[in-house]
């Protein structure tokens, strides 16, 4: 088989920043083992696979080791591929996914994604989490997908060098770390998911589905400018709209070609 492949940097307006994603449009999905092998070969945090479904697209996301139920940056990249390469001039696309219908619209400086909220609740600090992160925790929240560790100081968050083997042993797929914003940002975050084959994800759209409702409660507002403080770094504009979160960001094309498998 042969399929187009695109690599884009998402949640950034310049190359070599944000979060790289591969996007592979296909006529049909091959077996899951083939999709997983392609994602492992691409060796990026996420590879998105697209199949046309009427006027919409079916969308699936794979890390190098597992399929995941939601991925923000690869959805952003997929929307850019549809609207800039597959159907130039189109200003909206609907993706059918494991997390339901995801609509992405063109915006002045990028694209706006409509994602489901991922609420969380406070819990007692899991044993070993502060030690694994190497920092004292002000609070911990949890939902079925991730733990979220809250720090008091954004400077401490930026310096974290966690024990990834220990983080992989917790009973959630990943750990979001967040702190109040510095500079122009309402809050900052990082995301570690070694259990999914992603030691640190550079910019994580799905994490902001948990971050936005948490910071709405803390800050008493529903629109945020956020920064994910990984070494690559990336900006995410978030808006809480009922049970949905709008995530806005830009994409930059890096590579275009074909893959044979």
HELIX and SHEET records of a PDB file:
HELIX    1   1 UNK A   32  UNK A   42  1                                  11    
HELIX    2   2 UNK A   72  UNK A   81  1                                  10    
HELIX    3   3 UNK A   82  UNK A   86  3                                   5    
HELIX    4   4 UNK A  129  UNK A  133  1                                   5    
HELIX    5   5 UNK A  154  UNK A  159  1                                   6    
HELIX    6   6 UNK A  164  UNK A  168  1                                   5    
HELIX    7   7 UNK A  194  UNK A  196  5                                   3    
HELIX    8   8 UNK A  208  UNK A  219  1                                  12    
SHEET    1   A 6 UNK A  67  UNK A  68  0                                        
SHEET    2   A 6 UNK A  56  UNK A  62 -1                                        
SHEET    3   A 6 UNK A  46  UNK A  53 -1                                        
SHEET    4   A 6 UNK A  19  UNK A  26  1                                        
SHEET    5   A 6 UNK A   2  UNK A  10 -1                                        
SHEET    6   A 6 UNK A 251  UNK A 260 -1                                        
SHEET    1   B13 UNK A  67  UNK A  68  0                                        
SHEET    2   B13 UNK A  56  UNK A  62 -1                                        
SHEET    3   B13 UNK A  92  UNK A  97  1                                        
SHEET    4   B13 UNK A 100  UNK A 107 -1                                        
SHEET    5   B13 UNK A 110  UNK A 116 -1                                        
SHEET    6   B13 UNK A 244  UNK A 249 -1                                        
SHEET    7   B13 UNK A 234  UNK A 241 -1                                        
SHEET    8   B13 UNK A 223  UNK A 228 -1                                        
SHEET    9   B13 UNK A 187  UNK A 193  1                                        
SHEET   10   B13 UNK A 174  UNK A 180 -1                                        
SHEET   11   B13 UNK A 146  UNK A 151  1                                        
SHEET   12   B13 UNK A 139  UNK A 142 -1                                        
SHEET   13   B13 UNK A 121  UNK A 122 -1                                        
SHEET    1   C10 UNK A  67  UNK A  68  0                                        
SHEET    2   C10 UNK A  56  UNK A  62 -1                                        
SHEET    3   C10 UNK A  92  UNK A  97  1                                        
SHEET    4   C10 UNK A 100  UNK A 107 -1                                        
SHEET    5   C10 UNK A 110  UNK A 116 -1                                        
SHEET    6   C10 UNK A 244  UNK A 249 -1                                        
SHEET    7   C10 UNK A 234  UNK A 241 -1                                        
SHEET    8   C10 UNK A 223  UNK A 228 -1                                        
SHEET    9   C10 UNK A 187  UNK A 193  1                                        
SHEET   10   C10 UNK A 198  UNK A 201 -1                                        
END                                                                             
